[in-house]
Amino acid sequence: MDALAHPVRQRLCRTLARGPHTTGELAEAWHLTPPEVSRHLTVLKKAGLLQTTRRGRYVRHTLDLTATAALGADLLAALLR
């Protein structure tokens, strides 16, 4: 729950729930720096809420909907609004 408490991480989760994105894509979409996005993604990954796939030099992040849904349907619905 602490991982989802920060508003930036909530916005990142909404974006990642719609499909995979790189750190750079997320930074550009939300007008953040890549290091800032990376720090938030690390918190989400440590909480078990992200899946990552490496393709060459790029890492694509996706929200793990199964892990997120385990937190509760109401929370998932509020997060994805």
C-alpha positions in Angstrom: 0.0 0.0 0.0 2.9 2.4 0.7 4.1 1.9 -2.8 0.8 3.3 -4.1 0.6 6.2 -1.7 2.6 8.6 -3.8 0.6 10.5 -6.5 3.3 10.1 -9.1 3.4 6.3 -8.7 -0.4 6.2 -9.0 -0.1 8.1 -12.4 2.7 5.7 -13.5 0.5 2.7 -12.6 -2.4 4.1 -14.6 -0.2 4.4 -17.6 1.5 1.0 -17.2 -1.9 -0.7 -16.8 -2.6 0.2 -20.4 0.6 -1.4 -21.7 4.3 -1.6 -21.4 6.5 1.5 -21.4 10.2 2.3 -21.0 11.4 4.7 -18.3 12.1 7.3 -21.0 8.6 7.0 -22.4 7.1 7.5 -18.9 9.3 10.4 -18.2 8.3 12.1 -21.4 4.6 11.4 -20.9 4.5 12.8 -17.4 7.2 15.6 -17.8 9.5 14.0 -15.3 13.2 13.2 -15.4 14.2 9.6 -16.2 16.0 9.2 -12.8 12.9 10.4 -11.0 10.7 7.8 -12.9 13.3 5.1 -12.2 13.2 5.7 -8.5 9.4 5.4 -8.5 9.5 2.3 -10.6 12.0 0.7 -8.2 9.5 1.2 -5.3 6.8 -0.4 -7.4 9.0 -3.3 -8.4 10.1 -3.9 -4.8 6.4 -4.1 -3.9 5.9 -6.7 -6.5 3.6 -4.6 -8.7 5.6 -4.4 -11.9 6.8 -6.9 -14.5 9.8 -6.0 -16.6 11.0 -7.3 -20.0 14.4 -6.4 -21.5 14.6 -5.9 -25.2 18.2 -5.0 -26.2 19.1 -2.0 -24.2 15.5 -1.1 -23.4 13.6 -2.3 -20.4 9.8 -2.3 -20.7 7.7 -2.1 -17.6 4.2 -3.3 -17.2 1.8 -3.2 -14.2 1.2 -6.7 -12.8 -2.6 -6.7 -12.7 -2.8 -10.0 -10.9 -0.6 -8.6 -8.0 -2.5 -5.3 -8.0 -5.9 -7.0 -8.0 -4.8 -9.1 -5.0 -4.8 -5.7 -3.1 -8.6 -5.5 -3.7 -11.0 -4.8 -6.5 -11.9 -1.4 -5.1 -8.3 -0.3 -4.9 -7.6 -1.5 -8.5 -10.7 0.3 -9.8 -9.7 3.6 -8.0 -6.1 3.2 -9.3 -7.1 2.8 -12.9 -9.6 5.7 -13.0 
